[in-house]
Amino acid sequence: MAYFRNTIVNLLNLHYGIHSLALSGGGAFFAVFLLKSGVPAPAVLAAIAAILLGRFLIRPSVLVLARRVGLRPLVIAGTVIGALQYPLLAQVDGVGPALFALCAASSVGDTYYWTTYHAYFASLGDTEHRGHQIGAREAIAAVVGIIGPLATGWALTTLGPRVAFDATAVVLVLAALPIIWTPNVKVAWTAPGALKAAIPGLLLFAADGWCAVPLCFLWQIALFVSLGESFSAYAGAMALAALVGAVSGMALGRLIDLGHGSRAASIALAALSATIALRAASYGNAPFAVAANACGAFVACLYAPTMGTAMYNQAKRSPCPLRFHVAAEGGWDLGGASAALVSAGLLACGLPLGAGILLSFASVPALLVLLRRYYGASDVAGESVLTSELAGR
């Protein structure tokens, strides 16, 4: 398959696979470990909001440094700094100094990593094979996602949080190694029109952030509580979901690349809506919650190529991919922080966790409109790619 011939993207996907091993391990236990260590659920969501708002404030500094050193050093630095949050996570014991230090470290590491990684992938990936490449990336992440939660769940229950989260930190540091063999990408000192070009991405990511926080972080808490706050049961549920994601494959990425992005967006968002409803309804019922969690992994395989193709291709076509993602991820932070604070307020008022998950529905119409608007223009180009492929057979 031609899209695997891009050696640079293969290295980036190798990096992402190792990075995902850490995120599916220690990262998947981030919110539930805070809950288990004595942080009330509303305070967990408030801490997530604080991390996101910290990212929003720090993010302009990424552009300042990137103009001097390029993207690759900052992707590596963000990966390593992000690893520091996990030893701090193991030290949290209720609301206190350790939690505040964790929020600060998470803000810095996540800001420098995700902003530069997305701009880097947008710059080095192939527009015509973007759906395939993201589909392959997510398939790799799903496969390693089977191992990550099982290993971390076992380590938490048998060896304790320090060993479990220190191991996560080591894996994250190792994830930086493949980036060493990829080229640097310079960032222009000025890029007229960059802010205007980033507005569609900002709106799309703001809607995505609002959807993601209740559907991911709040859901992790709901699943953990539904499973009796057992690390082992939670790990098994997360591994089962990853297995479903790995089996789901990369079909939708090809559909996008062949010029059917609008159809792919409709399919992905219909599945997303069904998953939101299932997760909200399953709170408190362990078997139902495990099934709803597995459905979420299948949806991720549909949703990630759809969202990623739109974002990365818009970034690559913009005057500056990094400036595009600085603005777009600022939107994600504000959308996610707003959803986290509203969710925390609902829980503090005594509403069940399932009610907070339903907040994700509010962003689905915006996601549908924005994605179909993008693909409505780009699908014409996709049809020409399909015609060329058929002519060459």
Secondary structure per residue as TSV (DSSP state, phi and psi in degrees):
chain	resnum	aa	ss	phi	psi
A	1	M	-	360.0	130.4
A	2	A	G	-61.8	-33.8
A	3	Y	G	-71.7	-13.1
A	4	F	G	-83.3	-6.4
A	5	R	G	-80.0	-7.6
A	6	N	-	-81.1	98.3
A	7	T	H	-61.3	-35.7
A	8	I	H	-64.6	-45.6
A	9	V	H	-64.3	-36.1
A	10	N	H	-61.1	-41.2
A	11	L	H	-65.9	-39.9
A	12	L	H	-64.0	-38.2
A	13	N	H	-72.2	-31.6
A	14	L	H	-63.5	-46.3
A	15	H	H	-56.1	-46.7
A	16	Y	H	-65.4	-34.7
A	17	G	H	-63.5	-44.5
A	18	I	H	-66.3	-42.5
A	19	H	H	-59.7	-41.0
A	20	S	H	-67.9	-29.8
A	21	L	H	-59.8	-40.5
A	22	A	H	-70.9	-43.3
A	23	L	H	-68.7	-34.9
A	24	S	H	-77.0	-15.0
A	25	G	T	-93.6	-97.2
A	26	G	T	-59.7	-37.0
A	27	G	G	-62.9	-38.2
A	28	A	G	-68.5	-19.4
A	29	F	G	-99.1	3.9
A	30	F	H	-56.3	-59.4
A	31	A	H	-68.8	-41.1
A	32	V	H	-71.9	-30.6
A	33	F	H	-68.9	-38.5
A	34	L	H	-59.0	-43.7
A	35	L	H	-61.6	-44.9
A	36	K	H	-67.2	-28.3
A	37	S	T	-86.8	8.2
A	38	G	T	105.3	7.5
A	39	V	-	-89.4	119.7
A	40	P	-	-60.9	153.1
A	41	A	H	-54.6	-44.2
A	42	P	H	-60.8	-35.8
A	43	A	H	-71.7	-32.0
A	44	V	H	-60.7	-46.2
A	45	L	H	-67.6	-35.8
A	46	A	H	-64.5	-36.8
A	47	A	H	-65.8	-40.0
A	48	I	H	-63.1	-41.6
A	49	A	H	-61.6	-40.8
A	50	A	H	-63.4	-39.9
A	51	I	H	-61.4	-45.4
A	52	L	H	-67.6	-39.9
A	53	L	H	-68.5	-35.5
A	54	G	H	-62.4	-41.1
A	55	R	H	-60.0	-41.9
A	56	F	H	-60.5	-40.2
A	57	L	H	-74.9	-33.4
A	58	I	H	-79.8	-28.9
A	59	R	T	-54.5	-38.5
A	60	P	H	-56.6	-26.9
A	61	S	H	-67.6	-22.4
A	62	V	H	-62.3	-43.6
A	63	L	H	-63.8	-40.1
A	64	V	H	-58.8	-47.1
A	65	L	H	-74.1	-39.0
A	66	A	H	-64.1	-33.2
A	67	R	H	-64.4	-24.3
A	68	R	H	-90.4	-38.7
A	69	V	H	-116.7	-11.3
A	70	G	-	88.8	-179.1
A	71	L	S	-84.3	-39.8
A	72	R	H	-57.6	-47.4
A	73	P	H	-59.8	-32.0
A	74	L	H	-78.0	-30.5
A	75	V	H	-62.7	-44.4
A	76	I	H	-64.2	-46.6
A	77	A	H	-62.7	-42.6
A	78	G	H	-63.0	-36.9
A	79	T	H	-63.3	-45.8
A	80	V	H	-70.1	-44.3
A	81	I	H	-62.9	-38.8
A	82	G	H	-60.5	-28.3
A	83	A	H	-66.5	-26.1
A	84	L	T	-67.0	-22.5
A	85	Q	H	-69.2	-25.0
A	86	Y	H	-75.0	-41.2
A	87	P	H	-59.9	-33.1
A	88	L	H	-68.8	-37.1
A	89	L	H	-58.5	-39.3
A	90	A	T	-64.5	-19.8
A	91	Q	T	-89.9	-9.0
A	92	V	-	-69.1	133.2
A	93	D	-	-141.7	77.8
A	94	G	S	83.0	-174.4
A	95	V	S	-76.7	120.1
A	96	G	S	-179.0	-166.0
A	97	P	H	-57.2	-38.7
A	98	A	H	-63.1	-38.6
A	99	L	H	-66.3	-40.0
A	100	F	H	-65.5	-41.1
A	101	A	H	-64.4	-38.7
A	102	L	H	-61.7	-44.7
A	103	C	H	-60.9	-40.9
A	104	A	H	-66.1	-46.4
A	105	A	H	-64.7	-40.3
A	106	S	H	-63.7	-41.2
A	107	S	H	-59.7	-47.5
A	108	V	H	-67.4	-50.9
A	109	G	H	-61.8	-46.5
A	110	D	H	-65.9	-37.8
A	111	T	H	-61.9	-51.6
A	112	Y	H	-70.7	-32.3
A	113	Y	H	-74.5	-59.7
A	114	W	H	-67.9	-36.6
A	115	T	H	-63.6	-47.3
A	116	T	H	-77.2	-35.0
A	117	Y	H	-61.5	-48.3
A	118	H	H	-62.4	-42.2
A	119	A	H	-66.0	-36.6
A	120	Y	H	-66.0	-47.8
A	121	F	H	-65.0	-39.1
A	122	A	H	-61.9	-39.8
A	123	S	H	-72.7	-37.1
A	124	L	H	-97.6	-15.9
A	125	G	S	-77.6	169.1
A	126	D	-	-100.0	124.0
A	127	T	G	-57.1	-43.6
A	128	E	G	-73.4	-16.5
A	129	H	G	-117.6	18.1
A	130	R	H	-60.1	-45.3
A	131	G	H	-61.3	-42.9
A	132	H	H	-59.7	-47.9
A	133	Q	H	-65.7	-39.0
A	134	I	H	-70.9	-38.4
A	135	G	H	-59.8	-42.3
A	136	A	H	-64.5	-41.2
A	137	R	H	-60.8	-45.2
A	138	E	H	-70.4	-30.7
A	139	A	H	-66.4	-41.3
A	140	I	H	-61.2	-44.9
A	141	A	H	-61.8	-37.7
A	142	A	H	-66.8	-39.8
A	143	V	H	-64.2	-48.4
A	144	V	H	-70.2	-21.2
A	145	G	H	-67.7	-13.5
A	146	I	H	-74.9	-37.3
A	147	I	H	-79.4	-43.4
A	148	G	H	-54.1	-54.7
A	149	P	H	-67.4	-35.0
A	150	L	H	-64.8	-44.2
A	151	A	H	-65.4	-43.2
A	152	T	H	-70.4	-40.6
A	153	G	H	-60.5	-42.8
A	154	W	H	-63.3	-44.5
A	155	A	H	-64.8	-39.6
A	156	L	H	-62.9	-40.4
A	157	T	H	-82.0	-24.8
A	158	T	H	-109.8	-33.1
A	159	L	T	-112.4	-16.9
A	160	G	-	99.2	164.6
A	161	P	H	-65.7	-32.9
A	162	R	H	-63.0	-47.2
A	163	V	H	-65.7	-44.5
A	164	A	H	-60.6	-47.4
A	165	F	H	-82.2	-26.6
A	166	D	H	-64.7	-38.8
A	167	A	H	-63.5	-39.0
A	168	T	H	-59.9	-42.1
A	169	A	H	-62.4	-40.7
A	170	V	H	-64.2	-43.3
A	171	V	H	-61.2	-41.5
A	172	L	H	-62.7	-41.5
A	173	V	H	-61.8	-41.4
A	174	L	H	-62.8	-29.1
A	175	A	H	-63.4	-20.1
A	176	A	T	-74.4	-19.4
A	177	L	G	-61.3	-46.9
A	178	P	G	-60.3	-25.6
A	179	I	G	-67.4	-23.5
A	180	I	G	-60.6	-31.2
A	181	W	G	-95.0	10.9
A	182	T	S	-103.6	155.9
A	183	P	-	-75.6	155.5
A	184	N	-	-77.1	154.0
A	185	V	-	-122.5	117.9
A	186	K	-	-76.1	154.1
A	187	V	-	-117.9	126.8
A	188	A	-	-65.6	146.7
A	189	W	S	-68.1	-34.4
A	190	T	-	-132.7	151.4
A	191	A	-	-150.0	82.4
A	192	P	T	-56.8	135.1
A	193	G	T	84.6	2.1
A	194	A	H	-65.9	-41.3
A	195	L	H	-65.2	-44.5
A	196	K	H	-61.2	-40.7
A	197	A	H	-66.7	-23.7
A	198	A	H	-86.3	-11.1
A	199	I	H	-58.1	-44.9
A	200	P	H	-59.7	-38.8
A	201	G	H	-67.7	-38.2
A	202	L	H	-60.7	-46.6
A	203	L	H	-65.3	-41.6
A	204	L	H	-65.7	-43.1
A	205	F	H	-71.8	-32.3
A	206	A	H	-62.7	-42.9
A	207	A	H	-65.3	-39.8
A	208	D	H	-65.1	-41.3
A	209	G	H	-63.1	-43.0
A	210	W	H	-61.0	-41.1
A	211	C	H	-69.2	-41.2
A	212	A	H	-71.2	-38.6
A	213	V	I	-64.1	-52.0
A	214	P	I	-65.2	-37.9
A	215	L	I	-74.0	-25.0
A	216	C	I	-106.8	-66.3
A	217	F	I	-68.8	-48.5
A	218	L	I	-65.6	-36.7
A	219	W	H	-63.8	-39.5
A	220	Q	H	-58.4	-40.7
A	221	I	H	-65.0	-44.9
A	222	A	H	-62.0	-42.6
A	223	L	H	-63.8	-44.7
A	224	F	H	-60.4	-45.1
A	225	V	H	-66.4	-40.2
A	226	S	H	-63.3	-27.5
A	227	L	T	-95.7	20.6
A	228	G	T	73.8	23.0
A	229	E	T	55.1	40.8
A	230	S	-	-100.1	120.9
A	231	F	H	-61.8	-38.3
A	232	S	H	-66.2	-46.6
A	233	A	H	-64.5	-40.2
A	234	Y	H	-63.4	-42.7
A	235	A	H	-61.2	-42.3
A	236	G	H	-63.1	-39.7
A	237	A	H	-65.1	-39.8
A	238	M	H	-69.2	-38.5
A	239	A	H	-66.4	-40.3
A	240	L	H	-61.5	-41.4
A	241	A	H	-62.5	-42.3
A	242	A	H	-63.3	-37.2
A	243	L	H	-61.9	-42.3
A	244	V	H	-61.3	-42.5
A	245	G	H	-64.1	-39.2
A	246	A	H	-66.4	-38.4
A	247	V	H	-71.6	-28.2
A	248	S	H	-63.5	-30.6
A	249	G	-	78.8	-160.7
A	250	M	S	-119.6	22.6
A	251	A	H	-62.6	-39.2
A	252	L	H	-69.8	-29.8
A	253	G	H	-60.8	-39.9
A	254	R	H	-67.2	-38.9
A	255	L	H	-58.7	-40.5
A	256	I	H	-65.5	-47.3
A	257	D	H	-65.6	-22.8
A	258	L	T	-90.1	8.2
A	259	G	T	95.8	24.7
A	260	H	-	-122.4	41.8
A	261	G	H	-64.3	-38.1
A	262	S	H	-61.4	-42.1
A	263	R	H	-65.6	-41.3
A	264	A	H	-62.8	-40.2
A	265	A	H	-62.7	-42.7
A	266	S	H	-63.7	-41.8
A	267	I	H	-63.2	-47.6
A	268	A	H	-62.6	-43.2
A	269	L	H	-75.7	-29.6
A	270	A	H	-64.4	-43.6
A	271	A	H	-65.8	-37.8
A	272	L	H	-62.4	-44.7
A	273	S	H	-61.7	-42.2
A	274	A	H	-62.7	-38.3
A	275	T	H	-68.5	-39.5
A	276	I	H	-57.6	-47.7
A	277	A	H	-62.4	-43.3
A	278	L	H	-62.9	-43.8
A	279	R	H	-67.4	-40.0
A	280	A	H	-64.2	-40.0
A	281	A	H	-76.0	-22.5
A	282	S	H	-87.6	-7.7
A	283	Y	T	-56.5	127.8
A	284	G	T	93.9	-10.3
A	285	N	-	-114.8	105.3
A	286	A	H	-58.6	-52.9
A	287	P	H	-61.5	-41.7
A	288	F	H	-63.8	-40.0
A	289	A	H	-66.0	-39.7
A	290	V	H	-62.7	-42.2
A	291	A	H	-65.1	-41.6
A	292	A	H	-65.1	-34.5
A	293	N	H	-67.3	-40.5
A	294	A	H	-64.7	-37.3
A	295	C	H	-61.6	-35.3
A	296	G	H	-62.2	-34.9
A	297	A	H	-67.8	-38.3
A	298	F	H	-64.0	-42.3
A	299	V	H	-63.4	-37.8
A	300	A	H	-59.6	-36.5
A	301	C	H	-67.9	-25.2
A	302	L	H	-85.7	-41.5
A	303	Y	H	-78.5	-40.2
A	304	A	H	-61.4	-47.1
A	305	P	H	-63.7	-35.1
A	306	T	H	-66.2	-50.1
A	307	M	H	-69.2	-45.7
A	308	G	H	-63.8	-41.4
A	309	T	H	-60.7	-45.2
A	310	A	H	-62.2	-44.6
A	311	M	H	-70.8	-48.9
A	312	Y	H	-67.2	-39.6
A	313	N	H	-69.8	-38.1
A	314	Q	H	-63.7	-38.9
A	315	A	H	-65.1	-43.6
A	316	K	H	-65.6	-34.1
A	317	R	H	-80.6	-14.0
A	318	S	S	-75.2	165.8
A	319	P	S	-59.8	-26.7
A	320	C	-	-153.9	110.6
A	321	P	H	-57.9	-36.0
A	322	L	H	-68.3	-46.3
A	323	R	H	-60.8	-37.0
A	324	F	H	-57.2	-47.8
A	325	H	H	-77.6	-27.1
A	326	V	H	-59.7	-47.1
A	327	A	H	-68.9	-46.9
A	328	A	H	-62.4	-44.2
A	329	E	H	-74.7	-22.9
A	330	G	H	-61.7	-39.4
A	331	G	H	-62.9	-40.9
A	332	W	H	-61.7	-43.9
A	333	D	H	-60.7	-45.0
A	334	L	H	-68.0	-41.5
A	335	G	H	-64.0	-45.8
A	336	G	H	-67.1	-42.1
A	337	A	H	-64.2	-40.1
A	338	S	H	-62.0	-45.1
A	339	A	H	-64.6	-38.6
A	340	A	H	-64.8	-42.3
A	341	L	H	-69.2	-40.1
A	342	V	H	-64.8	-41.8
A	343	S	H	-61.7	-43.5
A	344	A	H	-61.1	-40.6
A	345	G	H	-63.5	-41.2
A	346	L	H	-63.1	-43.3
A	347	L	H	-67.1	-38.9
A	348	A	H	-64.3	-27.3
A	349	C	T	-83.6	-0.8
A	350	G	T	97.4	4.0
A	351	L	-	-73.7	152.4
A	352	P	-	-72.7	162.9
A	353	L	H	-60.2	-33.7
A	354	G	H	-60.8	-32.7
A	355	A	H	-65.6	-37.8
A	356	G	H	-66.2	-37.1
A	357	I	H	-61.7	-34.2
A	358	L	G	-63.6	-16.5
A	359	L	G	-58.3	-27.9
A	360	S	G	-59.9	-28.2
A	361	F	G	-58.1	-30.7
A	362	A	G	-61.3	-26.5
A	363	S	G	-94.4	-10.2
A	364	V	H	-61.6	-45.7
A	365	P	H	-58.9	-41.3
A	366	A	H	-64.2	-41.7
A	367	L	H	-61.5	-42.5
A	368	L	H	-63.8	-46.2
A	369	V	H	-62.9	-45.9
A	370	L	H	-68.8	-41.2
A	371	L	H	-69.3	-42.4
A	372	R	H	-67.8	-31.1
A	373	R	H	-64.4	-43.1
A	374	Y	H	-65.7	-51.3
A	375	Y	H	-71.4	-24.7
A	376	G	H	-59.6	-32.0
A	377	A	H	-87.1	-37.0
A	378	S	H	-84.1	-21.0
A	379	D	H	-64.3	-26.8
A	380	V	H	-61.7	-42.5
A	381	A	H	-65.7	-37.3
A	382	G	H	-63.7	-36.3
A	383	E	H	-64.9	-32.9
A	384	S	H	-68.6	-33.6
A	385	V	H	-65.4	-41.9
A	386	L	H	-62.6	-42.0
A	387	T	H	-61.7	-40.2
A	388	S	H	-66.0	-39.9
A	389	E	H	-64.3	-43.8
A	390	L	H	-65.4	-36.1
A	391	A	H	-68.1	-28.1
A	392	G	T	-85.4	-4.9
A	393	R	-	-86.2	360.0
